[in-house]
Amino acid sequence: MDRERLIALLDWHARGELSRDELVEALAVAPFVELGDARVDTHRALRVGFPEVVLGAGKTVDQLARIALVLAEAGGNVLITRIAPEVAAELRSELPQLEILGIPRLAILRQAPVQPRGRGSIAVVSAGTSDVPVAEEAAAVAELFGNKVERVYDAGVAGLHRLLGSLDVVRRASVVIAVAGMEGALASVVGGLVSAPVIAVPTSVGYGASLGGVAALLAMLNSCAANVTVVNIDNGFGAAYVASLINRA
């Protein structure tokens, strides 16, 4: 249930196309559907603007299928993040219409056209090719949330000319998502080149002393660029969510 769906239900009722009992039944699932091992928040989009997104990690195929079906009944698109390839393959046998995006580890059940909601573009910039899975999670989620996304990949500070070669793309964005592992310097460099908010995403890419992304996380948290803020390690989804809120028309 989102604002558009609620308005449509009320309009149908006002025109006599939906009875009072049918309207009440349509609203009866508020605020969640009880599945025993999950409580599916069917009215989240009505409250915060985006529907509940399902974390795939740690859930069985049966759990994911049941949760997805409840969300699908609301009529919108269903997004599952962090889904392992073998789980995605099994889940698709349960939900044949499910779209699997292997690199960002996403599964999408598309039921409604994506409505453009951004006032500008979101630029997703990755330091290296190894950071692309996290960058693609951010980019794909931002697109599903109605944003125009422009990708600038493999533009790390070890070859600054690569970033400068796409500076026009980065500078015209309303929000920039900077994705980097290793020492995480990309976010500070981008922050010094643009006037837009920069959401830094540290990745777990790097050698031993990178500590699974902790080094990049700490570097980004200590950035001297005042327009940089930081999400958790490998959290492309979280970056896309916040960027979408900032970019709302």
Protein Blocks (a to p, Z undefined) as FASTA:
>chain_A
ZZklmmmmmmmmmnopacfklmmmmmmmpcbdcehjaccdfklmmmnopacdddfehpaf
klmmmmmmmmmmnopacddehiafklmmmmmmmmmmbccdfklopacddfbdcddfbfbd
cddddfblmlmmmmmmmmmmmmmnopacdddehiafklmmlmmmmmmmmmmpmbdcddde
hjommmmmmmmmpcbdcdddddfbdcfklnnolmmmmmmmmpcbfkbccddehilmlmmm
mmmmmmpZZ
